Every structure is written in structure tokens, then in C-alpha cells.
Amino acid sequence: MLGSKVSNLLLAEKNIIDFVDKNLGQEKERLLGNELELDPVCHLLVGGVLGYPAMISHDFCDITTALDIYIEAFTKSTTARLPPRFGTGIFPPQFVKNERLSKMPFRGDELSERQFLNAVVQSSVKIRAHIIDCMEACTESGRLENLYVIISNVVMIRNYIWMFQQVFHFEAKSNTKLIGEYNELSELVEVISERMLLNQMNLLTTYVIQDEVSQNWSSTQSYYEGQRGSPTIQMWSYFLKRMQRDMWMIMPPQLAQRILGILLNDSLGILVARYSKIEPSDETMSQFCSDVINILGTVEELLYNVSTSLDEYCGDVDPSVAKTIFSIHTKCRCLVTSLVLVGTPIEVLYKTFRRGLSSCILLEKSTSELTVTKPMWMTVLSTLCPKYYPSIGREDWELFSNLRLLCAQPGINWMLVYNVRTLSINNLYYISCIQYLSLRHIWSIFFRGSKANITNTSMFLV
């Protein structure tokens, strides 16, 4: 009798491991066939302190469903230790969850907590090996967008292991195994993130922002007769915005925001180093100014995505705390200075700096009464391209910026919600902001070109 019971426990433990193996194999086949299926995570879980992803693969969804069965079985008598409705797992509606649970080959009562722990630890080792294989396969095949799903899968399993540590009271030796697996998975998330950043950056520098034809600045002929900017800047903007859209749909919000900020900063550094050293001819001057304006416009728009507060968006941050944001603003100041100095006629430069550096508006510090003000490089941009900005007073600018920041976040940002709510009280302009953003009135670099008011660059010097 006792031997039969022990063998049943071992068999049930092996069933879980085999179930994980089966789903990992299916996911590997789908990944190699470029037929990866995704399932959404409950919106109540996305983000948060643990950074839950927005979507995971279908096969990892089945794995987490099996884990949910045992969690519910082990916590029937101790549900008070769980947050409300935590047992719904990753499925938003209850009927969907019940439908998925009914297809699982587990009841949840065939294992003890210790046996369940052993199965989880062994499965986690297999999952880590599977994730590494998938990462290498995506890198070799060039399907870098699948890395978003791989990262989300690792984060989901890592969070489940963390939950096991909080809910179950294992003995010290067993808890050490869980902690070790949690640390391994956390490190794996960072490794995959760094690999993805490296691959995306190599793709940008090798293919996207390289074009010898449009980068001939000493040419005596205008590029497309001065009617358009360089296609490299256009493709750079395409690349970053598409990457932002994909990461926002799949990855954990905080991690996606951090990766996009680093990639924007690094790629912007290459463009700033290039355009700050360019000496364009008279024929390519309009192309130079158009490119710089398009770069600054793209950065301004993406800053809404990578910033978590209005202070970060305006660059009013501590360099030691927000290094990436501070670096982006520093590069934009260098770029707009190059735009003004190169694009302004030499006689205007002479008259301006003959009176001293203090006469240059770019070097003046803002004295606005607002708690947060736009940086000077954004002011230059909005003056050169006024039709791409709403006509609002300075007192309503803070409300509009907070609202647009809130709409651009990958996940819910309660501080921005609070700011918008407090600023919108008794403010009729709030309705106008909603109408403006609902029309998705965001500027596009493809319509700027050389038609921007380049001749007005001298106004920032006098």
C-alpha cells in the first residue's frame, strides 16, 4: 500500500515534468516554423511590482495553467494569504479559465507540496535550457521580434517561482532551491535583454542608418532637389517606432521602457556624432537642416514613451538617477546647437556673437513661472515647425503634456493619473486635450522635409 502510494507520487511528479517537456517541444517547433502563437495576460496582472508581461506564448500559457491548478489545490484552506482573485491566473474571464483548466490532465491533489517543489525545480532547469536554445535560434534566423516573447515567458515563470516562495512554507533546503532558480531566471532575463539590445543596435548601425548616396554632403547637387530629407533618418524613425509598438504589446512594461530608452540613446549618439561634424555645401544645406529637425522630432515623440514623469520628459532630472534620459537631452542640445550654428547665415552669427555669448537665447536659462518648462531644444523645434503643435497657452501646457505622457506609457502610471486628475479639475481645456489626442494628431517626419521654416533659425541668436 505504502509502496503504491509512493510510486503514484513519483509518477505524478514525472507527469508534470513530461507535460512541461511536451509544451517546450511544441513551442520550439512553432518558433522554428515562424508560427508562434500568443495568449494575452490578464490586464490586472500586467506590470506591477513584479513586472508581468502583456502576452506570453500559447505553450507557456498551458504550463502556467497547470501551475494554477496546484496553487488552487494547495491554498484552499489558506486563501487569506493570497491577494484577492489571484487564483484566476493569467486569464481575464472566469469562464475562459475554467475552460482551460478542464483540459489539463491534472487535478491538483495528486502531489504533496514537496513533490510539487521538486517538479517545479526540475522543470525550471529544462525551461532555462529551452529559453537559451530559442534565443540562439532567433538570433541565427534574424527573427529578433520573437525575443520579446521569449523574455515575457521567462519573466512569467520567474514571477511564479517568486509567488511559490511567498505562498508556500517550504523547509530551508527546499526554499534555497527556489531562490536559486529565481536568481537564475532573473539573470537570464538580463542576458536576453542585453543580447536583444546588441542585435538591434547592430542592425541599426549596419543596415538602417547607412546610406552613401544620401550622405554625400559635399555634393554640388541637391538631394532630390531639396524636397526631402535623408531616407536613413526616416528608416531610423520607422525602426524605433515599430520596436516600441511591438514591445508595448508583448513585453513587461518597465523592461520595455528601459530597453527602448537605451536603444534610443545609443542610436541618437551615433547620429549626433555624425551630424555635429558635417560641413554641408550650399546645395545640401536644406537636407542637413531637414535631417536634424526630423531627428529631434522623432526623439521628442519617443520621449513620451521612455519618460515616466513630466520632469523626465523635460530633462529636469538628476544625472546620477536617470542617466539615459539626461544623456538623451544632452545629445539633443548638441544637435540643436549644430542646427542653429550651421543653418544660420554667417552675417547673423557675426552680429550676434559680436555682442557676446550672453545675447544668445540658447545659452539663457528659462525663467518661466511654471514648475516644469520645455527645454530650449524643444522650443526651437516648435518654433521652426509651428503647425505640428497645438495652439495652447502656457498655463495649459502642463496638463496637455501629462495627459499625452499618460497615453504613451506601456502600462498604467498612477502618478500621471493623479497629476492629470488634479490638473483637469475645473479646467475646460481638459476636453480639448482629449479630443486632440483621440484624433492621434502626432506629427510625422515624412511631411516635414525641407519645408520647415529654416530661415527662422537666426531668431534664437538675436
C-alpha positions as CSV (number, residue, x, y, z in Angstrom):
1,M,0.0,0.0,0.0
2,L,2.7,2.4,1.0
3,G,4.9,1.5,-1.9
4,S,2.0,2.0,-4.3
5,K,1.3,5.5,-2.8
6,V,5.0,6.5,-3.2
7,S,5.1,5.2,-6.8
8,N,1.9,7.2,-7.6
9,L,3.6,10.4,-6.2
10,L,6.7,9.8,-8.3
11,L,4.5,9.2,-11.3
12,A,2.5,12.3,-10.8
13,E,5.7,14.3,-10.4
14,K,7.0,12.8,-13.6
15,N,3.8,13.7,-15.3
16,I,4.3,17.4,-14.6
17,I,7.8,17.3,-16.0
18,D,6.7,15.4,-19.1
19,F,3.9,17.9,-19.6
20,V,6.4,20.8,-19.5
21,D,8.7,18.9,-21.9
22,K,5.9,18.4,-24.3
23,N,4.9,22.1,-24.3
24,L,8.5,23.2,-24.7
25,G,9.0,20.9,-27.7
26,Q,5.8,22.3,-29.3
27,E,6.9,25.9,-28.8
28,K,10.3,25.1,-30.3
29,E,8.6,23.7,-33.4
30,R,6.4,26.7,-33.7
31,L,9.3,29.0,-33.2
32,L,11.4,27.4,-36.0
33,G,8.4,27.4,-38.3
34,N,7.7,31.0,-37.5
35,E,4.2,30.1,-36.3
36,L,4.5,31.2,-32.6
37,E,1.1,31.7,-31.0
38,L,0.5,34.3,-28.3
39,D,-2.0,34.5,-25.5
40,P,-2.8,37.7,-23.5
41,V,-2.1,38.0,-19.8
42,C,-4.9,39.4,-17.6
43,H,-4.7,43.2,-17.6
44,L,-5.0,43.1,-13.8
45,L,-1.6,41.5,-13.6
46,V,0.3,43.3,-16.4
47,G,3.1,45.4,-15.0
48,G,3.1,46.0,-11.3
49,V,6.0,45.5,-8.9
50,L,6.9,42.1,-10.4
51,G,6.7,43.4,-14.0
52,Y,4.3,40.9,-15.5
53,P,4.3,40.8,-19.3
54,A,1.3,41.7,-21.6
55,M,1.5,38.5,-23.6
56,I,3.2,35.1,-23.5
57,S,3.4,32.1,-25.8
58,H,0.5,29.6,-26.0
59,D,2.6,26.7,-24.7
60,F,3.9,28.7,-21.7
61,C,0.3,29.6,-21.1
62,D,-0.6,25.9,-20.8
63,I,2.4,25.5,-18.3
64,T,1.2,28.3,-16.1
65,T,-2.4,26.9,-16.2
66,A,-1.1,23.6,-14.8
67,L,0.7,25.5,-12.1
68,D,-2.5,27.4,-11.3
69,I,-4.3,24.0,-10.7
70,Y,-1.8,23.1,-7.9
71,I,-1.8,26.6,-6.5
72,E,-5.5,26.5,-6.0
73,A,-5.4,23.0,-4.6
74,F,-2.7,23.8,-2.1
75,T,-4.3,27.1,-0.9
76,K,-7.9,26.1,-0.4
77,S,-7.5,26.4,3.3
78,T,-5.2,29.3,3.3
79,T,-6.7,31.6,0.7
80,A,-6.4,34.6,3.1
81,R,-2.7,34.6,2.3
82,L,-3.4,35.3,-1.4
83,P,-4.4,38.7,-2.9
84,P,-8.0,38.9,-4.0
85,R,-8.7,36.9,-7.1
86,F,-5.1,36.0,-7.6
87,G,-6.1,32.4,-8.4
88,T,-7.6,33.5,-11.7
89,G,-4.1,33.1,-13.1
90,I,-3.4,34.8,-16.4
91,F,-6.9,34.6,-17.9
92,P,-9.2,37.6,-17.6
93,P,-12.7,36.0,-17.7
94,Q,-13.5,33.2,-15.2
95,F,-15.3,31.1,-17.9
96,V,-12.1,31.1,-20.1
97,K,-10.1,30.0,-17.1
98,N,-12.5,27.1,-16.3
99,E,-12.4,26.0,-20.0
100,R,-8.6,25.9,-20.0
101,L,-8.4,24.1,-16.6
102,S,-10.9,21.4,-17.7
103,K,-8.4,20.4,-20.5
104,M,-5.5,19.9,-18.1
105,P,-4.5,16.3,-17.2
106,F,-4.1,17.3,-13.5
107,R,-6.4,17.5,-10.5
108,G,-4.0,19.2,-8.1
109,D,-4.4,16.8,-5.3
110,E,-2.1,14.0,-6.5
111,L,1.1,15.7,-5.2
112,S,2.4,16.9,-1.9
113,E,3.9,20.3,-1.7
114,R,7.4,18.8,-1.5
115,Q,6.8,16.7,-4.6
116,F,5.4,19.7,-6.4
117,L,8.5,21.7,-5.5
118,N,10.8,19.1,-6.9
119,A,8.8,19.0,-10.1
120,V,8.9,22.9,-10.4
121,V,12.7,23.0,-9.8
122,Q,13.4,20.3,-12.4
123,S,11.0,21.9,-14.9
124,S,12.7,25.3,-14.3
125,V,16.0,23.8,-15.3
126,K,14.5,22.5,-18.5
127,I,12.8,25.8,-19.2
128,R,16.1,27.7,-18.8
129,A,17.9,25.4,-21.3
130,H,14.9,25.7,-23.7
131,I,15.0,29.6,-23.5
132,I,18.7,29.7,-24.3
133,D,18.2,27.4,-27.3
134,C,15.3,29.6,-28.5
135,M,17.4,32.8,-28.1
136,E,20.2,31.3,-30.2
137,A,17.6,30.2,-32.8
138,C,16.1,33.7,-33.1
139,T,19.5,35.3,-33.3
140,E,20.7,33.0,-36.1
141,S,17.4,33.3,-38.1
142,G,17.2,37.0,-37.7
143,R,13.6,36.8,-36.2
144,L,14.5,39.3,-33.5
145,E,10.9,40.1,-32.7
146,N,10.4,36.7,-31.2
147,L,12.9,37.7,-28.5
148,Y,10.1,39.8,-27.0
149,V,8.0,36.7,-26.4
150,I,11.0,34.7,-25.0
151,I,11.7,37.4,-22.5
152,S,8.0,37.5,-21.5
153,N,8.0,33.7,-21.0
154,V,11.0,33.9,-18.7
155,V,9.5,36.8,-16.7
156,M,6.3,34.9,-16.2
157,I,8.0,31.7,-14.9
158,R,10.2,33.8,-12.7
159,N,7.2,35.5,-11.1
160,Y,5.5,32.2,-10.5
161,I,8.6,30.9,-8.6
162,W,8.6,34.1,-6.6
163,M,4.9,33.5,-5.7
164,F,5.7,30.0,-4.6
165,Q,8.2,31.4,-2.1
166,Q,5.6,33.8,-0.7
167,V,2.6,31.4,-0.6
168,F,4.2,28.1,0.5
169,H,6.2,27.5,3.6
170,F,8.9,25.1,2.4
171,E,11.8,23.9,4.5
172,A,15.1,25.8,4.4
173,K,16.8,23.5,1.9
174,S,13.9,23.5,-0.5
175,N,13.4,27.2,-0.3
176,T,17.1,27.6,-1.2
177,K,16.4,25.8,-4.4
178,L,13.6,28.1,-5.3
179,I,15.7,31.2,-4.5
180,G,18.5,29.8,-6.7
181,E,16.1,29.2,-9.6
182,Y,14.6,32.7,-9.2
183,N,18.1,34.2,-9.3
184,E,19.0,32.2,-12.4
185,L,15.8,33.3,-14.2
186,S,16.3,36.9,-13.2
187,E,19.8,36.8,-14.6
188,L,18.6,35.1,-17.8
189,V,16.1,38.0,-18.3
190,E,19.0,40.5,-18.2
191,V,21.2,38.4,-20.5
192,I,18.4,38.1,-23.2
193,S,17.7,41.8,-22.8
194,E,21.4,42.7,-23.4
195,R,21.6,40.3,-26.3
196,M,18.5,41.8,-27.9
197,L,19.9,45.3,-27.4
198,L,23.1,44.3,-29.0
199,N,21.4,42.7,-32.0
200,Q,19.0,45.6,-32.6
201,M,21.9,48.1,-32.3
202,N,24.0,46.1,-34.8
203,L,21.0,46.0,-37.2
204,L,20.6,49.8,-36.9
205,T,24.3,50.7,-37.4
206,T,24.8,48.1,-40.2
207,Y,21.7,48.5,-42.3
208,V,19.3,51.2,-41.2
209,I,21.4,54.4,-40.8
210,Q,23.9,53.6,-43.6
211,D,23.3,55.2,-47.0
212,E,26.3,56.5,-49.0
213,V,24.1,58.1,-51.7
214,S,22.1,60.4,-49.4
215,Q,25.1,61.2,-47.1
216,N,27.2,63.0,-49.8
217,W,27.3,66.4,-48.0
218,S,30.0,67.9,-50.3
219,S,27.8,67.3,-53.4
220,T,27.2,70.3,-55.8
221,Q,23.6,69.0,-56.4
222,S,20.7,69.0,-54.1
223,Y,19.4,65.7,-52.9
224,Y,16.0,65.2,-54.6
225,E,16.1,68.9,-55.4
226,G,15.9,69.8,-51.8
227,Q,12.4,68.4,-51.4
228,R,13.1,65.6,-48.9
229,G,15.5,64.6,-46.2
230,S,17.7,61.5,-46.0
231,P,16.0,58.1,-46.0
232,T,18.3,56.9,-43.2
233,I,16.6,59.2,-40.7
234,Q,13.2,58.1,-42.0
235,M,14.0,54.4,-41.6
236,W,15.6,55.1,-38.2
237,S,12.3,56.6,-37.0
238,Y,10.4,53.7,-38.6
239,F,12.6,51.2,-36.8
240,L,12.3,52.7,-33.3
241,K,8.5,53.3,-33.5
242,R,7.8,49.8,-34.7
243,M,10.0,48.3,-32.0
244,Q,8.2,50.5,-29.4
245,R,4.8,49.2,-30.7
246,D,5.8,45.6,-30.6
247,M,7.4,45.8,-27.1
248,W,4.4,47.6,-25.7
249,M,2.1,44.9,-26.9
250,I,4.1,41.9,-25.5
251,M,6.8,42.7,-23.0
252,P,6.7,43.7,-19.3
253,P,6.1,47.5,-19.3
254,Q,9.0,48.6,-17.2
255,L,11.5,46.4,-19.0
256,A,10.2,47.5,-22.5
257,Q,10.5,51.2,-21.5
258,R,14.1,50.7,-20.2
259,I,15.2,48.9,-23.4
260,L,13.6,51.5,-25.7
261,G,15.3,54.3,-23.8
262,I,18.8,52.7,-24.0
263,L,18.4,52.0,-27.7
264,L,17.2,55.5,-28.4
265,N,20.1,57.0,-26.5
266,D,22.7,54.8,-28.2
267,S,21.4,55.3,-31.7
268,L,21.0,59.0,-31.1
269,G,24.6,59.2,-30.1
270,I,25.7,57.9,-33.4
271,L,23.6,60.4,-35.3
272,V,24.8,63.3,-33.1
273,A,28.4,62.4,-33.6
274,R,27.8,62.3,-37.4
275,Y,25.7,65.4,-37.8
276,S,27.8,67.6,-35.5
277,K,30.8,67.1,-37.7
278,I,29.1,67.6,-41.1
279,E,30.1,70.6,-43.2
280,P,27.3,70.7,-45.8
281,S,27.6,72.5,-49.1
282,D,25.1,75.2,-50.0
283,E,23.2,72.7,-52.1
284,T,22.9,70.2,-49.3
285,M,22.2,72.7,-46.5
286,S,18.4,72.2,-46.7
287,Q,18.9,68.4,-46.5
288,F,21.1,68.9,-43.4
289,C,18.5,71.1,-41.6
290,S,15.7,68.7,-42.6
291,D,17.5,65.7,-41.2
292,V,18.3,67.4,-37.9
293,I,14.8,68.6,-37.4
294,N,13.4,65.1,-38.2
295,I,15.8,63.5,-35.7
296,L,14.8,66.0,-33.0
297,G,11.1,65.4,-33.8
298,T,11.4,61.7,-33.5
299,V,13.3,62.0,-30.2
300,E,10.6,64.4,-28.8
301,E,7.9,62.0,-29.7
302,L,9.6,58.9,-28.3
303,L,10.5,60.8,-25.1
304,Y,6.8,60.5,-24.2
305,N,7.3,56.7,-24.3
306,V,10.5,56.4,-22.4
307,S,9.7,59.0,-19.7
308,T,7.8,58.2,-16.6
309,S,7.1,61.8,-15.5
310,L,7.0,65.3,-16.8
311,D,10.3,66.1,-15.2
312,E,12.0,63.4,-17.2
313,Y,10.3,64.5,-20.4
314,C,11.7,68.0,-19.9
315,G,15.2,66.8,-18.8
316,D,14.9,68.1,-15.3
317,V,16.5,65.0,-13.7
318,D,19.4,64.0,-11.6
319,P,22.1,62.6,-13.9
320,S,23.1,60.0,-11.4
321,V,19.5,58.7,-11.1
322,A,18.2,59.0,-14.7
323,K,21.4,58.6,-16.8
324,T,19.7,57.6,-20.0
325,I,17.1,60.5,-20.0
326,F,19.8,63.0,-19.1
327,S,22.0,61.7,-21.9
328,I,19.2,62.0,-24.5
329,H,18.6,65.6,-23.6
330,T,22.3,66.5,-23.7
331,K,22.6,65.0,-27.2
332,C,19.5,66.9,-28.3
333,R,21.0,70.2,-27.1
334,C,24.2,69.5,-29.0
335,L,22.2,68.7,-32.1
336,V,20.0,71.8,-32.0
337,T,23.1,73.9,-31.4
338,S,24.7,72.4,-34.5
339,L,21.4,73.1,-36.4
340,V,21.3,76.8,-35.4
341,L,25.0,77.5,-35.9
342,V,25.3,75.7,-39.3
343,G,21.9,76.8,-40.6
344,T,22.1,80.4,-39.7
345,P,23.7,82.9,-42.2
346,I,27.3,83.9,-41.3
347,E,26.5,87.5,-41.1
348,V,23.8,86.9,-38.4
349,L,26.3,84.8,-36.4
350,Y,28.8,87.6,-36.6
351,K,26.4,90.3,-35.4
352,T,25.1,88.1,-32.6
353,F,28.4,86.9,-31.1
354,R,30.0,90.2,-31.5
355,R,27.7,91.4,-28.7
356,G,28.9,88.4,-26.5
357,L,27.6,84.9,-25.7
358,S,25.0,86.3,-23.2
359,S,22.9,87.6,-26.2
360,C,22.2,84.0,-27.4
361,I,18.9,82.7,-26.3
362,L,20.1,79.2,-26.5
363,L,22.5,79.9,-23.6
364,E,19.9,81.6,-21.4
365,K,18.2,79.8,-18.5
366,S,14.4,79.6,-18.6
367,T,12.7,82.0,-16.1
368,S,9.2,80.7,-16.5
369,E,6.8,80.7,-13.6
370,L,5.8,77.1,-14.4
371,T,7.1,74.4,-12.2
372,V,8.3,72.5,-15.2
373,T,9.2,74.1,-18.6
374,K,10.1,72.8,-22.0
375,P,13.8,72.5,-22.7
376,M,15.2,75.0,-25.1
377,W,15.8,72.4,-27.9
378,M,12.0,71.7,-27.9
379,T,11.2,75.4,-28.0
380,V,13.5,75.7,-31.1
381,L,11.7,72.8,-32.7
382,S,8.2,74.0,-32.1
383,T,9.1,77.4,-33.4
384,L,10.6,76.0,-36.6
385,C,7.6,73.7,-37.2
386,P,4.6,75.5,-35.5
387,K,1.9,73.7,-37.4
388,Y,2.7,70.4,-35.8
389,Y,2.0,71.7,-32.3
390,P,-1.4,72.6,-30.7
391,S,-2.0,76.3,-30.0
392,I,-2.3,76.3,-26.3
393,G,-1.4,78.7,-23.5
394,R,1.5,78.1,-21.2
395,E,-0.9,77.5,-18.3
396,D,-2.5,74.5,-20.1
397,W,0.8,73.1,-21.4
398,E,1.4,71.1,-18.2
399,L,-2.0,69.4,-18.4
400,F,-1.6,68.5,-22.1
401,S,1.9,67.1,-21.5
402,N,0.9,65.0,-18.6
403,L,-2.1,63.6,-20.5
404,R,0.0,62.7,-23.5
405,L,2.6,61.1,-21.3
406,L,-0.1,59.0,-19.7
407,C,-1.4,57.9,-23.1
408,A,2.1,56.9,-24.2
409,Q,3.0,54.7,-21.2
410,P,3.3,50.9,-21.7
411,G,1.4,50.3,-18.5
412,I,-0.7,52.2,-16.0
413,N,1.2,55.1,-14.3
414,W,-0.8,56.1,-11.2
415,M,1.2,59.2,-10.6
416,L,0.4,60.5,-14.0
417,V,-3.2,59.6,-13.5
418,Y,-3.2,61.7,-10.3
419,N,-1.5,64.6,-12.0
420,V,-4.0,64.7,-14.9
421,R,-6.9,64.4,-12.5
422,T,-5.7,67.3,-10.3
423,L,-4.8,69.5,-13.2
424,S,-8.1,68.8,-15.0
425,I,-10.4,69.9,-12.1
426,N,-12.4,72.9,-13.2
427,N,-10.3,73.1,-16.4
428,L,-12.3,73.1,-19.6
429,Y,-9.1,72.7,-21.7
430,Y,-9.1,69.0,-20.5
431,I,-11.9,68.3,-23.0
432,S,-9.9,69.8,-25.8
433,C,-6.9,67.7,-24.8
434,I,-9.0,64.5,-25.1
435,Q,-10.3,65.5,-28.5
436,Y,-6.8,66.4,-29.7
437,L,-5.3,63.0,-28.6
438,S,-8.2,61.0,-29.8
439,L,-7.5,62.2,-33.3
440,R,-3.9,60.9,-32.9
441,H,-2.6,64.3,-34.0
442,I,1.0,63.4,-33.9
443,W,3.5,64.9,-36.3
444,S,5.2,62.7,-38.9
445,I,8.7,63.3,-40.2
446,F,7.7,62.4,-43.7
447,F,5.8,65.7,-44.1
448,R,8.4,67.9,-42.6
449,G,11.2,67.7,-45.1
450,S,12.9,70.9,-46.1
451,K,9.6,72.9,-45.9
452,A,10.2,73.7,-42.3
453,N,10.9,77.4,-41.6
454,I,14.7,77.0,-41.7
455,T,15.3,80.7,-42.3
456,N,14.0,81.4,-38.8
457,T,16.9,79.7,-37.1
458,S,18.5,83.2,-36.6
459,M,15.7,84.2,-34.2
460,F,17.3,82.0,-31.5
461,L,20.5,84.0,-31.6
462,V,19.2,87.6,-31.5
